[in-house]
Amino acid sequence: MKKVIVDMDGVMADVYHQLMQFEKRDSGKEIEIRDLTGMTELEAFPNGKKHVNEVGFFRTLPVMEGSRDALEYINSKYELYIVSAGMEFPNSLREKFDWLAEHFPFISWEQIVLCGSKKVVHGDIMIDDYPKNLDHFPGEKFIFTQPHNELIENENYKRVYSWEEIMNAL
């Protein structure tokens, strides 16, 4: 059975919309996602580092459209693991676990890997929004489109724009 590795933030959880809401709350500034193409998250969100370290940030992330149904299907057909680099933001560890339990109750605790570097992760397919996580991965690489990676062209990645596209590819 193929092992599918799926990232959380920016793939299952809509970090950009959360950052836009927090930025508006703190500065009053409204940010349009279409204006962020090619910018890193820190360039796009001046207060982003503060926001991701705020208690509740990861616990209240919106669910990415289509991810629940797609992952329920993938979970029934493949060996699924959710792998998230949570060590950079220690507050996120419990919040990510609780978020997964609420929104993806079919994923067991044994399928959740909260780690530092994803370089130790191996499998057949990885779905992630960051090239740094895909570059070392030996299997098939799906890059989930987000503003920070939209301008990246790499023939080693299969670019996907939605969970529907992932479903069609698998």
N, C-alpha and C positions, 0 to 999 in steps of 0.2 A: 504494500500500500504506500502511495506517495505521501511524503511528509511536506505539509504546506506551512510555512512560517509567515505570520501576518503581524505587521506593526500596528500599534494602537493609534498614537497621536498623528493626526494628519491622514490617516487611512480609515480607521474605525471611528475615531473621535474628531470632531471638527474644531481643531485648535484655532484656525484663522477667525472663525466667527466669534469664538470666545474672546480672543485678543481684541477684536474690533469692538466688542461690547465693553470690555474692561477699559479700553482706551477712551471710549466715549464717556463712560462713567467718571473717569478720573480727570480727563482734560477737556471734555466737551467736544473733542475733535471727532468728526465722522470720517471714517476711512472706507473707501470703496475697494473691494477686492480686485477689481479690474485694474486698479492703479498700482498694484504691488508686484506685477510681473517682473521676475528677475531679481527682486530684492530679497535679501536674507530676512528672517523674521526680526532680527534686532534692528535692521535698517527700517523695516516697515513699521515696527512698533517700538518707539523710544522707551516706553515703560514696560516692555515685554518681560524683561528679566525679573522685575519686581512682581509682575502679575503671576508668572509661573511659580513663584515661590510663595504666593499667597495661599493661605489655608482655604480649601474649597475650590480652587481653580480646576484641578483635574477631576474632582468629584462631580462637577456640574457641567462638564463638556457636553455639547450637543452630539447626538449620534449621527454619523455620516449617513446620508441618504442611501438606502438600499443595502447597507452593511449587515443588518441583522438577518434578513432573509437569506442573503448570499452566504453568510458564514454558517448559518444553520444547515444549508445545503452542503457546503464544503465539509463541515464537520461530520456529516453522514456518509460522505464518499471518500474522504482522505483522513490522514492522521494530521490533525490541526493543532498548531501551537501558536499562541499569542505571545509575541516577544517584544517587550518594551524596555528601552533604556531608561530606567527610573532612578538610578543611583545619583544622577546629577542633581535631582530635585527630591531629596529624601522625604519631604512631606507627601510626595505623589504616590509613594508605594502603597499605602493603605487606601488612598483615594482611588487609585487605578483598580485595585482589587475589588473594592466595593462597587465601583462603576461597572466593571465587567459583570459582577454578580447580579446587578440590577438589570442591565440592558441585554446581557447575553447569558441567561441562566443555564443554557445547555452546554456551556463551556465549563469544564470542571477545573478545580484548583490545580490538578496535575498537568493541565494544558497551558498554564500561565507561567511565563518566565519573565521576571523583572530583574534586569541585569544592568551592568555598566556598559561594556563594549559588546557589540553583537558579533565580533570577530570569531567567537567560539561557537557560534550557531551554525549548524549544518542541516541540510534538508534537500528536497528536490525543487521546491519553488519558494521564492521569497517575494512578498508584496510589501513595499516600503516606499516612503516618499523622499528618503535621503540617500543620495549616491554613496556616501561614506559607509552606509550599511550594506548596500548592494555590491559594492566593488570587490569585497573579499569573498562574497558568497559564491560557491562553486556551481550551484544549480541554476535553474531558470529564474530570471530576474524581471519582475514587474515593477515599474516605477509609477506610483500613484501620483497623478498630476496635482501639484500645488504651486502657488505663485513662485516660491523659491527655486523650483526645479523646472519650470516651464520652458526656459530657454536652453536647457541642457539637451544636447543631442549625443546619444551614445548607442551604437548599434548592439551593444551587449544587453540593453534593457528593452523590454516590450513596454511601451508607454500605454497607460490606461487612464481614462478620464472618469470612470464610474465603476461601481460594483457590477452594473449590468455588463459592461465590457469584460470584466474579470470572469463573470459567469459564462459568457460566450467563449472565452479563451480556454476555460477549463472544461 
